[in-house]
């Protein structure tokens, strides 16, 4: 159903800034469990759109959070932000 997909896309695009803010906050506070949970939730949402780069970056952030080793997290968050920017632009045009 195209209309349903459009509604889901709009909700995702609207929620994306909040999800990224949650990831940034978790990283700023070095809150590994929060980073893991926020990345996991975002991964599930973006997977609905087949956005493999964004899914992979979110999955990697989830793993980083699970391990508690946050050194690579800033770089991976930047990668995720770039991938999500492309996804959101594409969804907004849909």
N, C-alpha and C positions, 0 to 999 in steps of 0.2 A: 504494500500500500504506500504509494508515493506521499500522500498527505501525512501519514504517520511518521514516515522517515523525515519529512520536512520538520515536523514538530519536535522530534527527537534531536535533530540537528540544531534547531534554534535553542533548545534547552541546553545542549552541550556548549554551544558558543557562548551563551549567556553565563554559564557556570564556570567556564574555563578560567577566567581571571581569579575567581575565588579559590579554585583548586590550586592554581599556581601560587597564590598568596599563602595558602596553607603549607605548601612545600617549602617556600622561601622562609616562612616563619619557623618551621621545624628545623631547617638547616641553620638558621641564625641562632637558634637556641640549642643546637647540637642535640636535638631530641630524635634519636634514631628510631624509636618505636613509632613516633608520630610521622616521621618521614616514610617509614615502611608502609604504614596504613594509608596515608594520603596517596602515595605512589600506586599502591595496589588498587585503590578506588578509581583513580584516574585511568589506570591501565585498562580496567574493565569497561569504563565509559568509552574510551577512544577506540577500543577494539571493535566496537559496534560498527565502525566506519572503515575497517580494513586498513587503518593507517599504520603500517608496519614499523616505520621509523619511530613514530611516537610511542607505540606499544613497546618496542624494544627499549627505548630510553626510560620509559616508566618502569618497566620490569627491572632494568639495571638499578634504578634508584631504589626500588623495593628491596632488591638484594643487598644494596649498600646499607640501607636502613636495618635490615635484618642482621647483617654482620656487625653493625656498630662502628665500622671503619669508614668514617665520613670524608676522608681525604679526597676521594674522587667525586664526591657528590656535587660540588659547585660546577665542575665541567659537565657532568651528566645532566644537571638541571638546565644549563645553557643549551645543551643539545635537545633536551625535551622542549624547551621554550621555542626553539627554532622550528622543530617538527610540528608543534601545536599551532604555531603561527600559520604555517602552510595549510594545515588541516582546517583551521578556523576560516581562513580566507576562502578555501574551496567550498566549505559548507555554507558560508554566508552567501556565496554566489548561487547556491543550489536553490 
